[in-house]
Structures are given as structure tokens and as C-alpha cells.
Amino acid sequence: MKDDIIAGLDIGSTEIRLVVGQRVEGERRDKIQIIGAVSTPSEGINKGSVNSIEDVTSSISACLEKAERLVGVPISSVWVGINGPHIKSERSKGVVAVSKSDNEIGRDDVERAIEAARALSVPPNYEILHVIPVKYIVDNQEDIKDPIGMVGVRLEVEALIIQGLTSQINNLTKAIYRTGLGIEDLVLSPLAAAEAVVDSKQKELGAVLINIGSSTTSLAVFEEGELLHTAILPIGSEHITADVAIGLRCPINLAERIKLEYGSANPDKFSKKDEVDISELAKEENSEDDSRKVSRKYIAEIIEARVEEIFQKVDNELKKIDRSGMLPAGAFLVGAGTKLQDIVEVAKKQLRLPACIGVNRSISAVIEKVNDQNYLTALGLVAWGDQFMDENSSHGVAIKKTFNNVLNNVKDVFSKFKP
């Protein structure tokens, strides 16, 4: 039964979430069934980066213990989401000669081409996390999705190389290994979330997934079924809360409640007479000296300015790849920051694209909790793990091989920290 368990661990700046799935036999292939989802407050993480290994380890341990009590089976390994402004992406090409005498392209040729694409100049303090093939070229035929079985002399691959800061990867994996968990793979968080939210047709047309977390906003752009670009921006929903706290001169916990209960990203829907009494909220948040009325329009103006800035930064990333306003399937918004009223309208206006709140499309789950915005990344990690358990994908084998190279290096160094 242990082999059938797939667990996705999403380590955020405010919460750690763990979603547990189990593969069950279906008519055509094994189906994934969600059997548990838990979250615990996160400590030791700031803006996607570890700043205290001890705190992160204890937070993960608490989450793991809660999950094992819920599902009733031990969890031995996890698929881990990695996030943070230190992550960067770069394009690279690899070219090889087809090895067989009959010039038929096999999986080993594809792996050699991807390995050649990996051989780019990486800064000494960075590790390669993902090598994701974008397209293949066989002789002079371009835009090939899967070259295996085709005939040609020269195979070329264009790949997106995603790199992370070695120290941050090591710190994160060290904290996880200390809990006694094994790591299946490290997966970039927006890629994982896209597995749960964006379907293949939308990826084919052109779509962007935007994950607005508490301290970072990450995005993944897809076109023609492949990943085109990814970026992580050091701005998130806690910046909106901080703006409200400064604007209203109130404590940060009260500002968060005001933002969620009375906030909006559209000040035009309120008049100057629309006011709200925050004294009840102030009492609940132990800030009884704050009993007054505030203008809803003023709150919305504060929020709108920061939300517009977030989407302008996203649009700047789309401009880098000439896709600003040119993704027909539109933008899919996920993450805790999307619970803000009218955020979709601002996204449509700033990005000049169709936009909607992302929902779970990939895994049918009887546990309603996992369909919540906060759990979509962890759910996507389970979907990612389920997909790459199928070793028939040349794409998957190449990516998994890259992950394992990174993880084996880290595991050798930190194995002594495992209890």
C-alpha cells in the first residue's frame, strides 16, 4: 500500500500544506484518489526562502504527523514544491546525431539531446532543477512534439532550463530530510499548480497560471502544449495587507481581516458615503482601542494600487516573451491572494486577457477541502507525481533523471541528518 501513496508538500511562507493521494486500479490505468489534506502554520520561511532550518523542520513534522493521523498510513516520501525569487529560467539547445543505423530515433537519442541541452554555463552557486523540452527539430522539420520512432540524421531539442540557488535547495531539502521523509522530486510550484488547474487544450491555445501567495507571485506561461516561460516575483498578498495596515493605521492582523471581509480591488463600486464599522473586528483581534468607521472606497483604493502593481509586473514578464495580451486561453489565478473581491476584473484590465479564478480540473476529489485555492499547488504536486509514475514518457524520464541528479547530491551530503 505504501507504494500506492503519493504525497504533495507545499511549503509556503504562512502555511505548510500536505495533500495525500492513493492510486487505485481503474479500467484503463491507475486512478488517483485523494485520501487526505492538512495544513499547519509555517515558520522559518520568508519569501520562499528558508531562514531557520529548525523551525521549518518542526513545522513540516507537525504537518506530517497531522496527515498520518488523518489517513492512517505512514508517509515515507513526498513531492516537494519549490518557490522563491532565486529561481530563474533560461533557454538552451542540444544537438545530437541519431545513433541507429536505420536512422530511427529512440529514447536514448532523446535523452542524449536533453543531456546536451543541460550542458550550458550555470553559475557556480546554482543547480539545475528542471530541463523541460519545449520542442524538437528532426533534420529541418521543426515543432515536433515527440520525435521517438521518427526517422532522421540530426536531432535537436530546445529546452527550458530552470535553475535554483544551491544554498536554498540544500537548506530546504535538509529541513525535509531531518523529518525522516524522503524526497521524490523537487517541482517548481507554478508548474505543479498548472497540473491541477490548466487542461491540455488551454495549454495548447496559450495560457498563464498566476499563483499569488503571501510573499511571492509566481507564474507559468504555456503555449502549444509546452512551458514557454516561468518567473517568481517577490511581491504577494501580505504586501496588500501591509498597505491596508499603514493606510488605516491599524495592527497587521486587523488589516488582514478588514482586507478579506470588507476589501475590494475595485473602488468604483463604492461611494464616499459607504462606511464600515471595524469595532467588532477590532475586538475579535484584541485591538479594542480601534473602534471607528472607515471608508470602503478608501480601503479599495489602497488595495487596487497594490493589485495593479502585481499584475503590471506579471505583464512585464509576458512582454519579455512577446506574449503580452496574446494568450487566448487567458489567465488562471490561484493562491491565497485570489480570495480578494474583484481581483479578476483588475487582472482582465491590466493583462488585457480573459481571466478567471483557477479550479481543480485534474483530480476528482471527494474531500472538498482540496478544491480550495490554498491547496491547489499541493494537489498539483500529487497530479505531477501520478503523471511521472508512468515511465513511458520520454519527457518524464528526462526530467526525473535531472531531478534525481540534484537530489542524490544533496542526499549524500545530508543523509546524516536523517534520524
C-alpha positions in Angstrom: 0.0 0.0 0.0 2.9 2.3 0.7 3.9 2.2 -3.0 0.4 3.5 -4.0 0.7 6.6 -1.8 1.6 9.9 -3.5 2.0 13.0 -1.2 2.4 16.6 -2.3 4.1 19.0 0.1 3.6 22.7 -0.5 5.9 24.8 1.8 4.6 28.4 1.9 5.6 31.4 3.9 2.5 31.3 6.0 1.3 27.7 5.8 2.6 24.2 5.0 0.1 22.1 3.2 0.2 18.3 2.6 -2.2 16.5 0.2 -2.1 12.7 0.2 -3.4 10.6 -2.8 -3.6 6.9 -3.4 -3.5 5.1 -6.7 -6.4 2.7 -7.2 -6.8 0.3 -10.1 -9.1 1.6 -12.9 -10.3 0.1 -16.2 -7.5 1.7 -18.3 -4.9 2.9 -15.8 -4.4 3.5 -12.2 -6.6 6.4 -11.0 -5.6 8.8 -8.2 -7.9 9.2 -5.2 -7.3 12.0 -2.6 -7.5 10.5 0.9 -6.3 13.5 3.0 -5.4 17.1 3.1 -4.0 19.0 6.0 -2.2 22.3 6.7 -0.2 23.8 9.6 1.2 27.3 10.2 4.6 27.7 8.6 7.7 29.0 10.5 11.2 29.6 9.3 10.2 30.5 5.7 10.3 34.1 4.3 9.6 35.0 0.7 10.0 31.3 -0.3 13.5 31.1 1.3 14.5 29.1 4.4 15.7 31.4 7.2 15.6 28.8 10.0 16.1 25.1 9.3 15.0 24.1 12.9 11.7 26.0 12.5 10.9 24.6 9.1 11.7 21.0 10.3 9.3 21.3 13.2 6.6 22.9 11.0 6.9 20.0 8.5 6.9 17.4 11.3 3.7 18.8 12.7 2.1 18.7 9.3 3.3 15.2 8.6 2.0 13.9 12.0 -1.4 15.5 11.4 -1.6 13.9 7.9 -0.6 10.4 9.1 -3.2 10.6 11.9 -5.8 11.5 9.3 -5.1 9.0 6.6 -4.0 6.1 8.9 -0.9 5.1 6.8 2.7 6.2 7.1 4.0 8.7 4.6 7.6 7.9 3.6 8.3 10.3 0.7 6.9 13.5 -0.8 6.9 15.5 -4.0 8.0 19.0 -2.9 7.1 22.3 -4.4 9.9 24.8 -4.6 9.4 28.5 -4.9 11.3 31.7 -4.4 12.7 34.7 -6.3 16.1 33.0 -6.5 14.7 30.6 -9.2 15.5 31.6 -12.8 14.8 30.1 -16.2 16.9 30.1 -19.4 16.6 28.7 -22.9 19.2 26.1 -24.2 19.6 23.9 -27.3 21.1 20.4 -27.6 22.1 18.7 -30.8 23.0 15.0 -31.4 23.4 12.6 -34.3 20.9 9.7 -34.4 22.7 6.6 -33.3 20.9 3.7 -35.0 22.0 2.6 -38.5 18.4 2.8 -39.8 18.2 6.4 -38.5 15.1 5.7 -36.3 15.1 8.0 -33.3 14.9 6.1 -30.0 14.5 7.2 -26.4 18.3 7.1 -25.8 18.7 9.7 -28.6 16.1 12.0 -26.9 17.9 11.6 -23.6 21.3 12.4 -25.2 19.8 15.5 -26.8 18.3 16.7 -23.5 21.7 15.9 -21.8 23.4 18.1 -24.4 20.9 20.9 -23.6 21.9 20.7 -19.9 25.5 21.5 -20.7 25.1 25.2 -20.5 27.1 27.5 -18.4 25.5 27.5 -14.9 26.7 29.9 -12.2 28.8 28.1 -9.6 26.2 28.7 -6.8 23.2 27.5 -8.9 21.8 24.0 -9.5 19.7 22.8 -12.5 16.2 21.9 -11.2 14.3 21.2 -14.4 15.2 20.5 -18.0 11.9 20.8 -19.9 11.9 20.1 -23.6 9.9 22.8 -25.4 10.2 21.5 -29.0 12.3 19.1 -31.1 13.7 19.5 -34.6 14.5 16.4 -36.7 16.8 17.4 -39.6 15.0 20.5 -40.9 11.5 19.7 -39.6 10.6 22.0 -36.7 8.0 22.0 -33.9 8.0 18.3 -33.3 6.3 17.2 -30.0 7.6 13.6 -29.7 10.4 12.5 -32.1 10.6 8.9 -30.9 10.0 6.5 -33.9 10.7 9.2 -36.5 13.5 8.9 -39.0 16.3 11.4 -39.3 20.0 12.0 -39.1 20.1 15.0 -36.7 18.0 15.5 -33.6 17.9 18.9 -31.9 16.0 19.9 -28.8 15.1 23.3 -27.4 14.7 23.2 -23.7 13.8 25.5 -20.8 16.4 25.1 -18.1 15.1 26.1 -14.6 17.8 26.8 -12.0 17.7 27.4 -8.3 20.2 28.7 -5.8 22.2 25.8 -4.4 22.2 27.0 -0.8 18.4 27.4 -0.8 17.8 24.0 -2.3 20.2 22.4 0.2 18.5 24.2 3.1 15.0 23.2 2.0 16.0 19.5 1.4 18.0 19.4 4.7 14.9 20.5 6.6 12.8 17.8 4.9 15.3 15.0 5.4 15.5 15.8 9.1 11.9 14.9 9.5 12.7 11.4 8.2 10.8 12.0 4.9 12.3 11.1 1.5 12.0 13.4 -1.5 10.7 12.0 -4.7 11.4 15.2 -6.7 11.6 19.0 -6.4 8.9 20.6 -8.6 8.6 24.3 -9.4 5.4 25.4 -7.6 3.6 27.2 -10.6 4.3 24.1 -12.8 2.7 21.9 -10.1 -0.3 24.1 -9.7 -0.8 24.2 -13.5 -1.1 20.3 -13.5 -4.3 20.7 -11.4 -5.7 23.9 -13.0 -4.9 24.2 -16.7 -6.0 21.5 -19.0 -4.2 20.3 -22.2 -6.4 22.3 -24.6 -5.8 25.6 -22.7 -2.1 24.9 -22.7 -2.2 24.3 -26.4 -4.0 27.6 -27.1 -1.8 29.7 -24.7 -2.4 30.3 -21.1 -0.7 31.8 -18.0 -1.1 30.5 -14.5 -0.6 33.1 -11.8 -0.1 32.0 -8.2 -0.5 34.9 -5.8 1.0 33.7 -2.5 1.5 35.6 0.7 5.0 36.9 -0.1 5.6 35.8 -3.8 3.7 35.8 -7.0 4.8 33.0 -9.4 3.7 32.4 -13.0 4.0 29.8 -15.7 3.2 30.5 -19.3 2.1 27.7 -21.7 1.7 27.7 -25.5 1.3 24.8 -28.0 1.1 22.4 -25.0 4.6 23.3 -23.7 6.0 25.5 -21.0 7.2 28.8 -22.5 8.3 30.8 -19.5 8.3 30.9 -15.8 9.1 33.6 -13.2 8.7 34.2 -9.4 8.2 37.8 -8.3 9.0 39.0 -4.7 5.5 40.5 -4.1 2.4 38.9 -2.8 -0.8 39.3 -0.7 1.0 40.3 2.5 2.1 43.4 0.8 -1.6 44.3 0.2 -2.2 43.7 4.0 0.7 45.9 4.9 -0.6 48.7 2.7 -4.0 48.5 4.5 -2.3 48.5 7.9 -0.3 51.6 7.0 -3.3 53.4 5.3 -5.7 52.7 8.2 -3.0 52.9 11.0 -4.1 49.6 12.5 -2.4 46.3 13.5 -1.5 43.9 10.8 -3.8 41.1 12.0 -6.8 43.5 12.0 -5.7 44.8 8.5 -5.9 41.2 7.2 -9.4 40.8 8.5 -10.5 44.1 7.0 -9.0 43.2 3.7 -10.8 39.8 3.4 -14.1 40.9 4.8 -14.6 44.5 3.5 -11.8 44.8 1.0 -12.2 45.0 -2.8 -9.9 45.7 -5.7 -12.5 48.0 -7.4 -13.1 51.3 -5.6 -15.5 52.4 -8.4 -18.3 50.3 -6.9 -18.3 52.3 -3.7 -19.3 55.9 -2.9 -17.6 58.1 -0.4 -20.6 57.5 1.9 -20.0 53.8 2.1 -18.5 53.2 5.5 -17.9 50.2 7.7 -17.7 49.9 11.5 -14.5 48.0 12.3 -15.0 47.9 16.1 -16.3 44.3 16.2 -13.4 43.1 14.2 -11.1 45.1 16.4 -12.5 43.4 19.5 -12.0 39.9 17.9 -8.4 40.8 17.1 -7.8 42.2 20.6 -7.4 45.7 19.3 -10.3 47.3 21.3 -8.9 50.8 21.1 -9.6 50.7 17.3 -13.3 51.5 17.3 -14.2 53.7 14.3 -15.8 53.8 10.9 -13.7 53.6 7.8 -14.5 54.3 4.1 -14.8 51.2 2.0 -13.8 53.3 -1.1 -10.6 54.3 0.7 -9.8 50.6 1.6 -10.5 49.6 -2.0 -8.2 52.4 -3.4 -5.3 51.1 -1.2 -5.9 47.6 -2.4 -6.3 48.4 -6.0 -3.0 50.2 -6.2 -1.0 47.2 -5.0 -3.1 44.6 -7.0 -2.4 46.7 -10.2 1.3 46.7 -9.4 1.3 42.9 -9.1 -0.4 42.4 -12.5 1.8 45.0 -14.1 4.8 43.0 -13.0 3.2 39.9 -14.4 2.6 41.7 -17.7 6.2 42.8 -17.8 7.2 39.1 -17.7 4.8 38.4 -20.6 6.4 41.3 -22.6 9.8 39.6 -22.2 8.5 36.7 -24.3 6.2 38.8 -26.6 3.0 37.3 -25.2 1.5 40.4 -23.5 -2.2 40.4 -24.3 -1.7 37.4 -26.7 -2.7 34.3 -24.7 -6.2 33.2 -26.0 -7.0 30.8 -23.1 -6.2 33.7 -20.7 -5.0 33.9 -17.1 -5.8 31.4 -14.3 -5.4 32.9 -10.8 -4.6 30.6 -7.8 -3.3 31.1 -4.3 -4.4 32.7 -1.1 -4.2 36.2 -2.7 -7.1 35.4 -5.1 -9.7 35.4 -2.3 -9.8 39.2 -2.6 -13.0 40.6 -4.1 -12.9 41.9 -7.7 -9.3 40.7 -8.3 -10.4 39.1 -11.6 -11.6 42.4 -13.0 -8.3 44.0 -12.3 -6.4 41.1 -13.9 -8.5 41.4 -17.1 -7.9 45.1 -17.3 -4.2 45.1 -16.6 -3.3 41.9 -18.6 -5.8 42.6 -21.4 -6.6 38.9 -21.3 -9.5 36.7 -20.3 -9.1 35.8 -16.6 -10.7 33.6 -14.0 -10.1 32.0 -10.6 -8.4 28.7 -11.2 -10.2 25.5 -10.1 -9.2 21.8 -9.8 -9.7 20.2 -13.2 -7.4 17.1 -13.0 -8.3 15.0 -9.9 -11.8 14.2 -8.8 -11.7 14.6 -5.0 -14.5 13.7 -2.5 -12.6 15.8 0.1 -14.0 19.3 -0.8 -11.1 20.9 1.1 -8.6 20.2 -1.6 -10.5 22.2 -4.1 -9.8 25.3 -2.0 -7.4 27.9 -3.6 -4.8 27.3 -0.9 -4.5 23.6 -1.7 -4.2 23.7 -5.5 -0.3 23.7 -5.5 -0.2 20.6 -3.2 -2.9 18.9 -5.2 -0.9 19.7 -8.4 2.2 18.0 -6.9 0.1 14.8 -6.4 -1.1 15.1 -10.0 2.6 15.6 -11.1 3.7 12.6 -9.1 0.9 10.5 -10.6 1.9 11.6 -14.1 5.6 10.8 -13.7 5.0 7.4 -12.2 4.3 6.4 -15.8 7.8 5.8 -17.0 6.7 5.5 -20.7 7.1 9.3 -21.1 10.5 10.2 -22.6 9.7 13.7 -21.4 9.2 12.4 -17.9 12.2 10.1 -17.8 14.5 13.0 -18.8 13.1 15.4 -16.3 13.0 12.9 -13.5 16.6 11.9 -14.2 17.6 15.6 -13.9 15.8 15.9 -10.5 17.5 12.7 -9.2 20.9 14.1 -10.1 20.3 17.1 -7.9 18.6 15.2 -5.1 21.3 12.4 -4.9 24.0 15.0 -4.5 22.0 16.7 -1.6 21.1 13.3 -0.1 24.7 12.3 0.1 25.6 15.4 2.0 22.7 15.4 4.4 21.9 11.8 5.0 23.5 12.0 8.4 20.6 14.3 9.4 18.0 11.6 8.9 17.0 10.0 12.2 
